[in-house]
Amino acid sequence: MYSNPPVHGARIVANVVGNPEFFNEWKEEMEMMAGRIKSVRQKLYNNLSSKDKSGKDWSFILKQIGMFSFTGLNKAQSDNMTDKWHVYMTKDGRISLAGLSAAKCEYLADAIIDSYHNVS
């Protein structure tokens, strides 16, 4: 017994990559999506840095890449994020930045600062 993945996905990719017009459109969309995540990451960092008076270095937010950020929060702090602030993340403190809007960056920064400093 063996199985093969459906071929239609590969055909779609071949059509996009093989057509310069489609490929350029795809690249532009990827750059726009990556740029949006970088922008949200920067806005979150700016909010954390300006609101947190403890002097903590939040620059690790900017040094990370991709759709997620490891916030450094532990399980208890992550639970506080969910229970008090209704921010959902993994118990190891990983949060999705792809799902974060620019309008919610300040709220998230407030939640992270509260959880970081007020929960052990």
Secondary structure as UniProt FT lines:
FT   HELIX           8..18
FT   HELIX           20..51
FT   TURN            53..54
FT   HELIX           60..63
FT   STRAND          68..70
FT   HELIX           75..85
FT   TURN            91..92
FT   STRAND          94..96
FT   TURN            98..99
FT   HELIX           102..104
FT   HELIX           105..118
//
